[in-house]
Amino acid sequence: MIVGTDVRSVHQATVSELVLSDRLIALAQDADRAGYTDTAGHLLTLACTVFDEAAKKPH
């Protein structure tokens, strides 16, 4: 347990699309190595969707 951490500040943290997609790709690779090829495919699709959605956000 983390002592002295405000939970509200954790929820307000933003993550860039690049970091999120990188993490999803890493999870897809782990899933593929573990034999979960369908899950790996879904994670890879999700990683690509992150950038599709990023283009729709106003800058």
mmCIF file as gemmi writes it, N, C-alpha and C atoms, coordinates in Angstrom:
data_model
loop_
_atom_site.group_PDB
_atom_site.id
_atom_site.type_symbol
_atom_site.label_atom_id
_atom_site.label_alt_id
_atom_site.label_comp_id
_atom_site.label_asym_id
_atom_site.label_entity_id
_atom_site.label_seq_id
_atom_site.pdbx_PDB_ins_code
_atom_site.Cartn_x
_atom_site.Cartn_y
_atom_site.Cartn_z
_atom_site.occupancy
_atom_site.B_iso_or_equiv
_atom_site.pdbx_formal_charge
_atom_site.auth_seq_id
_atom_site.auth_asym_id
_atom_site.pdbx_PDB_model_num
ATOM 1 N N . MET Axp A 1 ? 0.834 -1.176 0 1 0 ? 1 A 1
ATOM 2 C CA . MET Axp A 1 ? 0 0 0 1 0 ? 1 A 1
ATOM 3 C C . MET Axp A 1 ? 0.884 1.247 0 1 0 ? 1 A 1
ATOM 4 N N . ILE Axp A 2 ? 0.498 2.2 -0.825 1 0 ? 2 A 1
ATOM 5 C CA . ILE Axp A 2 ? 1.248 3.447 -0.904 1 0 ? 2 A 1
ATOM 6 C C . ILE Axp A 2 ? 0.648 4.419 0.099 1 0 ? 2 A 1
ATOM 7 N N . VAL Axp A 3 ? 1.466 4.883 1.007 1 0 ? 3 A 1
ATOM 8 C CA . VAL Axp A 3 ? 1.007 5.787 2.054 1 0 ? 3 A 1
ATOM 9 C C . VAL Axp A 3 ? 1.205 7.223 1.601 1 0 ? 3 A 1
ATOM 10 N N . GLY Axp A 4 ? 0.192 8.059 1.837 1 0 ? 4 A 1
ATOM 11 C CA . GLY Axp A 4 ? 0.323 9.475 1.539 1 0 ? 4 A 1
ATOM 12 C C . GLY Axp A 4 ? 0.046 9.853 0.101 1 0 ? 4 A 1
ATOM 13 N N . THR Axp A 5 ? -0.516 8.953 -0.69 1 0 ? 5 A 1
ATOM 14 C CA . THR Axp A 5 ? -0.82 9.266 -2.076 1 0 ? 5 A 1
ATOM 15 C C . THR Axp A 5 ? -2.287 9.636 -2.204 1 0 ? 5 A 1
ATOM 16 N N . ASP Axp A 6 ? -2.556 10.743 -2.851 1 0 ? 6 A 1
ATOM 17 C CA . ASP Axp A 6 ? -3.923 11.171 -3.088 1 0 ? 6 A 1
ATOM 18 C C . ASP Axp A 6 ? -4.432 10.448 -4.326 1 0 ? 6 A 1
ATOM 19 N N . VAL Axp A 7 ? -5.479 9.658 -4.161 1 0 ? 7 A 1
ATOM 20 C CA . VAL Axp A 7 ? -6.022 8.854 -5.256 1 0 ? 7 A 1
ATOM 21 C C . VAL Axp A 7 ? -6.535 9.743 -6.374 1 0 ? 7 A 1
ATOM 22 N N . ARG Axp A 8 ? -7.076 10.887 -6.051 1 0 ? 8 A 1
ATOM 23 C CA . ARG Axp A 8 ? -7.606 11.779 -7.081 1 0 ? 8 A 1
ATOM 24 C C . ARG Axp A 8 ? -6.517 12.237 -8.039 1 0 ? 8 A 1
ATOM 25 N N . SER Axp A 9 ? -5.304 12.432 -7.564 1 0 ? 9 A 1
ATOM 26 C CA . SER Axp A 9 ? -4.227 12.868 -8.442 1 0 ? 9 A 1
ATOM 27 C C . SER Axp A 9 ? -3.81 11.765 -9.405 1 0 ? 9 A 1
ATOM 28 N N . VAL Axp A 10 ? -3.96 10.518 -9.006 1 0 ? 10 A 1
ATOM 29 C CA . VAL Axp A 10 ? -3.626 9.399 -9.888 1 0 ? 10 A 1
ATOM 30 C C . VAL Axp A 10 ? -4.602 9.346 -11.05 1 0 ? 10 A 1
ATOM 31 N N . HIS Axp A 11 ? -5.876 9.597 -10.794 1 0 ? 11 A 1
ATOM 32 C CA . HIS Axp A 11 ? -6.887 9.55 -11.843 1 0 ? 11 A 1
ATOM 33 C C . HIS Axp A 11 ? -6.771 10.713 -12.813 1 0 ? 11 A 1
ATOM 34 N N . GLN Axp A 12 ? -6.148 11.796 -12.413 1 0 ? 12 A 1
ATOM 35 C CA . GLN Axp A 12 ? -6.028 12.965 -13.262 1 0 ? 12 A 1
ATOM 36 C C . GLN Axp A 12 ? -4.788 12.924 -14.154 1 0 ? 12 A 1
ATOM 37 N N . ALA Axp A 13 ? -3.938 11.958 -13.96 1 0 ? 13 A 1
ATOM 38 C CA . ALA Axp A 13 ? -2.724 11.865 -14.758 1 0 ? 13 A 1
ATOM 39 C C . ALA Axp A 13 ? -3.087 11.527 -16.198 1 0 ? 13 A 1
ATOM 40 N N . THR Axp A 14 ? -2.413 12.158 -17.131 1 0 ? 14 A 1
ATOM 41 C CA . THR Axp A 14 ? -2.66 11.877 -18.545 1 0 ? 14 A 1
ATOM 42 C C . THR Axp A 14 ? -1.512 11.063 -19.104 1 0 ? 14 A 1
ATOM 43 N N . VAL Axp A 15 ? -1.845 10.235 -20.065 1 0 ? 15 A 1
ATOM 44 C CA . VAL Axp A 15 ? -0.86 9.389 -20.713 1 0 ? 15 A 1
ATOM 45 C C . VAL Axp A 15 ? -0.932 9.674 -22.208 1 0 ? 15 A 1
ATOM 46 N N . SER Axp A 16 ? 0.204 9.834 -22.829 1 0 ? 16 A 1
ATOM 47 C CA . SER Axp A 16 ? 0.205 10.12 -24.262 1 0 ? 16 A 1
ATOM 48 C C . SER Axp A 16 ? -0.22 8.884 -25.048 1 0 ? 16 A 1
ATOM 49 N N . GLU Axp A 17 ? -0.689 9.115 -26.251 1 0 ? 17 A 1
ATOM 50 C CA . GLU Axp A 17 ? -1.112 8.021 -27.12 1 0 ? 17 A 1
ATOM 51 C C . GLU Axp A 17 ? 0.048 7.076 -27.429 1 0 ? 17 A 1
ATOM 52 N N . LEU Axp A 18 ? 1.233 7.653 -27.552 1 0 ? 18 A 1
ATOM 53 C CA . LEU Axp A 18 ? 2.402 6.831 -27.857 1 0 ? 18 A 1
ATOM 54 C C . LEU Axp A 18 ? 2.72 5.87 -26.717 1 0 ? 18 A 1
ATOM 55 N N . VAL Axp A 19 ? 2.677 6.349 -25.487 1 0 ? 19 A 1
ATOM 56 C CA . VAL Axp A 19 ? 2.964 5.496 -24.335 1 0 ? 19 A 1
ATOM 57 C C . VAL Axp A 19 ? 1.894 4.419 -24.2 1 0 ? 19 A 1
ATOM 58 N N . LEU Axp A 20 ? 0.637 4.798 -24.371 1 0 ? 20 A 1
ATOM 59 C CA . LEU Axp A 20 ? -0.452 3.834 -24.26 1 0 ? 20 A 1
ATOM 60 C C . LEU Axp A 20 ? -0.347 2.751 -25.317 1 0 ? 20 A 1
ATOM 61 N N . SER Axp A 21 ? -0.105 3.128 -26.559 1 0 ? 21 A 1
ATOM 62 C CA . SER Axp A 21 ? -0.005 2.127 -27.617 1 0 ? 21 A 1
ATOM 63 C C . SER Axp A 21 ? 1.229 1.249 -27.427 1 0 ? 21 A 1
ATOM 64 N N . ASP Axp A 22 ? 2.323 1.822 -26.942 1 0 ? 22 A 1
ATOM 65 C CA . ASP Axp A 22 ? 3.523 1.032 -26.679 1 0 ? 22 A 1
ATOM 66 C C . ASP Axp A 22 ? 3.253 -0.037 -25.619 1 0 ? 22 A 1
ATOM 67 N N . ARG Axp A 23 ? 2.537 0.349 -24.59 1 0 ? 23 A 1
ATOM 68 C CA . ARG Axp A 23 ? 2.193 -0.611 -23.515 1 0 ? 23 A 1
ATOM 69 C C . ARG Axp A 23 ? 1.268 -1.705 -24.035 1 0 ? 23 A 1
ATOM 70 N N . LEU Axp A 24 ? 0.308 -1.331 -24.875 1 0 ? 24 A 1
ATOM 71 C CA . LEU Axp A 24 ? -0.6 -2.322 -25.449 1 0 ? 24 A 1
ATOM 72 C C . LEU Axp A 24 ? 0.144 -3.295 -26.355 1 0 ? 24 A 1
ATOM 73 N N . ILE Axp A 25 ? 1.112 -2.795 -27.112 1 0 ? 25 A 1
ATOM 74 C CA . ILE Axp A 25 ? 1.913 -3.67 -27.98 1 0 ? 25 A 1
ATOM 75 C C . ILE Axp A 25 ? 2.761 -4.617 -27.138 1 0 ? 25 A 1
ATOM 76 N N . ALA Axp A 26 ? 3.33 -4.112 -26.056 1 0 ? 26 A 1
ATOM 77 C CA . ALA Axp A 26 ? 4.108 -4.973 -25.157 1 0 ? 26 A 1
ATOM 78 C C . ALA Axp A 26 ? 3.223 -6.072 -24.561 1 0 ? 26 A 1
ATOM 79 N N . LEU Axp A 27 ? 2.004 -5.71 -24.173 1 0 ? 27 A 1
ATOM 80 C CA . LEU Axp A 27 ? 1.076 -6.714 -23.65 1 0 ? 27 A 1
ATOM 81 C C . LEU Axp A 27 ? 0.696 -7.728 -24.731 1 0 ? 27 A 1
ATOM 82 N N . ALA Axp A 28 ? 0.53 -7.267 -25.958 1 0 ? 28 A 1
ATOM 83 C CA . ALA Axp A 28 ? 0.225 -8.173 -27.068 1 0 ? 28 A 1
ATOM 84 C C . ALA Axp A 28 ? 1.366 -9.158 -27.298 1 0 ? 28 A 1
ATOM 85 N N . GLN Axp A 29 ? 2.582 -8.675 -27.213 1 0 ? 29 A 1
ATOM 86 C CA . GLN Axp A 29 ? 3.738 -9.561 -27.371 1 0 ? 29 A 1
ATOM 87 C C . GLN Axp A 29 ? 3.78 -10.608 -26.266 1 0 ? 29 A 1
ATOM 88 N N . ASP Axp A 30 ? 3.526 -10.189 -25.03 1 0 ? 30 A 1
ATOM 89 C CA . ASP Axp A 30 ? 3.493 -11.13 -23.912 1 0 ? 30 A 1
ATOM 90 C C . ASP Axp A 30 ? 2.384 -12.155 -24.088 1 0 ? 30 A 1
ATOM 91 N N . ALA Axp A 31 ? 1.214 -11.7 -24.531 1 0 ? 31 A 1
ATOM 92 C CA . ALA Axp A 31 ? 0.088 -12.614 -24.751 1 0 ? 31 A 1
ATOM 93 C C . ALA Axp A 31 ? 0.414 -13.617 -25.847 1 0 ? 31 A 1
ATOM 94 N N . ASP Axp A 32 ? 1.068 -13.162 -26.899 1 0 ? 32 A 1
ATOM 95 C CA . ASP Axp A 32 ? 1.431 -14.057 -27.993 1 0 ? 32 A 1
ATOM 96 C C . ASP Axp A 32 ? 2.435 -15.104 -27.536 1 0 ? 32 A 1
ATOM 97 N N . ARG Axp A 33 ? 3.421 -14.685 -26.761 1 0 ? 33 A 1
ATOM 98 C CA . ARG Axp A 33 ? 4.404 -15.634 -26.237 1 0 ? 33 A 1
ATOM 99 C C . ARG Axp A 33 ? 3.763 -16.665 -25.322 1 0 ? 33 A 1
ATOM 100 N N . ALA Axp A 34 ? 2.702 -16.254 -24.623 1 0 ? 34 A 1
ATOM 101 C CA . ALA Axp A 34 ? 2.015 -17.161 -23.697 1 0 ? 34 A 1
ATOM 102 C C . ALA Axp A 34 ? 1.01 -18.061 -24.419 1 0 ? 34 A 1
ATOM 103 N N . GLY Axp A 35 ? 0.854 -17.863 -25.709 1 0 ? 35 A 1
ATOM 104 C CA . GLY Axp A 35 ? -0.054 -18.713 -26.474 1 0 ? 35 A 1
ATOM 105 C C . GLY Axp A 35 ? -1.451 -18.148 -26.655 1 0 ? 35 A 1
ATOM 106 N N . TYR Axp A 36 ? -1.668 -16.928 -26.233 1 0 ? 36 A 1
ATOM 107 C CA . TYR Axp A 36 ? -2.973 -16.285 -26.373 1 0 ? 36 A 1
ATOM 108 C C . TYR Axp A 36 ? -2.976 -15.42 -27.641 1 0 ? 36 A 1
ATOM 109 N N . THR Axp A 37 ? -2.967 -16.07 -28.783 1 0 ? 37 A 1
ATOM 110 C CA . THR Axp A 37 ? -2.836 -15.341 -30.044 1 0 ? 37 A 1
ATOM 111 C C . THR Axp A 37 ? -4.061 -14.483 -30.356 1 0 ? 37 A 1
ATOM 112 N N . ASP Axp A 38 ? -5.254 -14.961 -30.013 1 0 ? 38 A 1
ATOM 113 C CA . ASP Axp A 38 ? -6.452 -14.148 -30.256 1 0 ? 38 A 1
ATOM 114 C C . ASP Axp A 38 ? -6.413 -12.868 -29.421 1 0 ? 38 A 1
ATOM 115 N N . THR Axp A 39 ? -6.036 -13.008 -28.164 1 0 ? 39 A 1
ATOM 116 C CA . THR Axp A 39 ? -5.934 -11.844 -27.285 1 0 ? 39 A 1
ATOM 117 C C . THR Axp A 39 ? -4.859 -10.894 -27.792 1 0 ? 39 A 1
ATOM 118 N N . ALA Axp A 40 ? -3.75 -11.437 -28.259 1 0 ? 40 A 1
ATOM 119 C CA . ALA Axp A 40 ? -2.675 -10.606 -28.803 1 0 ? 40 A 1
ATOM 120 C C . ALA Axp A 40 ? -3.186 -9.803 -30.002 1 0 ? 40 A 1
ATOM 121 N N . GLY Axp A 41 ? -3.978 -10.431 -30.837 1 0 ? 41 A 1
ATOM 122 C CA . GLY Axp A 41 ? -4.547 -9.73 -31.985 1 0 ? 41 A 1
ATOM 123 C C . GLY Axp A 41 ? -5.482 -8.603 -31.571 1 0 ? 41 A 1
ATOM 124 N N . HIS Axp A 42 ? -6.287 -8.849 -30.556 1 0 ? 42 A 1
ATOM 125 C CA . HIS Axp A 42 ? -7.197 -7.811 -30.058 1 0 ? 42 A 1
ATOM 126 C C . HIS Axp A 42 ? -6.417 -6.643 -29.46 1 0 ? 42 A 1
ATOM 127 N N . LEU Axp A 43 ? -5.357 -6.956 -28.722 1 0 ? 43 A 1
ATOM 128 C CA . LEU Axp A 43 ? -4.545 -5.898 -28.123 1 0 ? 43 A 1
ATOM 129 C C . LEU Axp A 43 ? -3.833 -5.071 -29.194 1 0 ? 43 A 1
ATOM 130 N N . LEU Axp A 44 ? -3.378 -5.736 -30.239 1 0 ? 44 A 1
ATOM 131 C CA . LEU Axp A 44 ? -2.709 -5.024 -31.329 1 0 ? 44 A 1
ATOM 132 C C . LEU Axp A 44 ? -3.691 -4.108 -32.055 1 0 ? 44 A 1
ATOM 133 N N . THR Axp A 45 ? -4.907 -4.6 -32.279 1 0 ? 45 A 1
ATOM 134 C CA . THR Axp A 45 ? -5.945 -3.762 -32.893 1 0 ? 45 A 1
ATOM 135 C C . THR Axp A 45 ? -6.251 -2.558 -32.019 1 0 ? 45 A 1
ATOM 136 N N . LEU Axp A 46 ? -6.319 -2.783 -30.726 1 0 ? 46 A 1
ATOM 137 C CA . LEU Axp A 46 ? -6.572 -1.695 -29.792 1 0 ? 46 A 1
ATOM 138 C C . LEU Axp A 46 ? -5.434 -0.672 -29.812 1 0 ? 46 A 1
ATOM 139 N N . ALA Axp A 47 ? -4.211 -1.151 -29.908 1 0 ? 47 A 1
ATOM 140 C CA . ALA Axp A 47 ? -3.056 -0.252 -29.965 1 0 ? 47 A 1
ATOM 141 C C . ALA Axp A 47 ? -3.129 0.647 -31.199 1 0 ? 47 A 1
ATOM 142 N N . CYS Axp A 48 ? -3.566 0.109 -32.309 1 0 ? 48 A 1
ATOM 143 C CA . CYS Axp A 48 ? -3.707 0.91 -33.533 1 0 ? 48 A 1
ATOM 144 C C . CYS Axp A 48 ? -4.87 1.881 -33.418 1 0 ? 48 A 1
ATOM 145 N N . THR Axp A 49 ? -5.93 1.481 -32.73 1 0 ? 49 A 1
ATOM 146 C CA . THR Axp A 49 ? -7.099 2.327 -32.554 1 0 ? 49 A 1
ATOM 147 C C . THR Axp A 49 ? -6.775 3.558 -31.715 1 0 ? 49 A 1
ATOM 148 N N . VAL Axp A 50 ? -5.815 3.444 -30.834 1 0 ? 50 A 1
ATOM 149 C CA . VAL Axp A 50 ? -5.424 4.585 -30.007 1 0 ? 50 A 1
ATOM 150 C C . VAL Axp A 50 ? -5.056 5.772 -30.899 1 0 ? 50 A 1
ATOM 151 N N . PHE Axp A 51 ? -4.338 5.527 -31.976 1 0 ? 51 A 1
ATOM 152 C CA . PHE Axp A 51 ? -3.937 6.609 -32.863 1 0 ? 51 A 1
ATOM 153 C C . PHE Axp A 51 ? -5.088 7.077 -33.737 1 0 ? 51 A 1
ATOM 154 N N . ASP Axp A 52 ? -6.009 6.184 -34.083 1 0 ? 52 A 1
ATOM 155 C CA . ASP Axp A 52 ? -7.186 6.595 -34.846 1 0 ? 52 A 1
ATOM 156 C C . ASP Axp A 52 ? -8.026 7.569 -34.03 1 0 ? 52 A 1
ATOM 157 N N . GLU Axp A 53 ? -8.178 7.28 -32.744 1 0 ? 53 A 1
ATOM 158 C CA . GLU Axp A 53 ? -8.95 8.151 -31.866 1 0 ? 53 A 1
ATOM 159 C C . GLU Axp A 53 ? -8.192 9.445 -31.569 1 0 ? 53 A 1
ATOM 160 N N . ALA Axp A 54 ? -6.877 9.385 -31.544 1 0 ? 54 A 1
ATOM 161 C CA . ALA Axp A 54 ? -6.078 10.569 -31.23 1 0 ? 54 A 1
ATOM 162 C C . ALA Axp A 54 ? -6.256 11.64 -32.308 1 0 ? 54 A 1
ATOM 163 N N . ALA Axp A 55 ? -6.442 11.235 -33.541 1 0 ? 55 A 1
ATOM 164 C CA . ALA Axp A 55 ? -6.606 12.188 -34.625 1 0 ? 55 A 1
ATOM 165 C C . ALA Axp A 55 ? -7.912 12.962 -34.515 1 0 ? 55 A 1
ATOM 166 N N . LYS Axp A 56 ? -8.905 12.414 -33.827 1 0 ? 56 A 1
ATOM 167 C CA . LYS Axp A 56 ? -10.201 13.055 -33.694 1 0 ? 56 A 1
ATOM 168 C C . LYS Axp A 56 ? -10.259 14.076 -32.566 1 0 ? 56 A 1
ATOM 169 N N . LYS Axp A 57 ? -9.256 14.052 -31.68 1 0 ? 57 A 1
ATOM 170 C CA . LYS Axp A 57 ? -9.246 14.985 -30.552 1 0 ? 57 A 1
ATOM 171 C C . LYS Axp A 57 ? -8.849 16.371 -31.031 1 0 ? 57 A 1
ATOM 172 N N . PRO Axp A 58 ? -9.509 17.418 -30.513 1 0 ? 58 A 1
ATOM 173 C CA . PRO Axp A 58 ? -9.081 18.779 -30.878 1 0 ? 58 A 1
ATOM 174 C C . PRO Axp A 58 ? -7.741 19.132 -30.253 1 0 ? 58 A 1
ATOM 175 N N . HIS Axp A 59 ? -6.927 19.857 -30.961 1 0 ? 59 A 1
ATOM 176 C CA . HIS Axp A 59 ? -5.595 20.229 -30.446 1 0 ? 59 A 1
ATOM 177 C C . HIS Axp A 59 ? -5.577 21.646 -30.007 1 0 ? 59 A 1
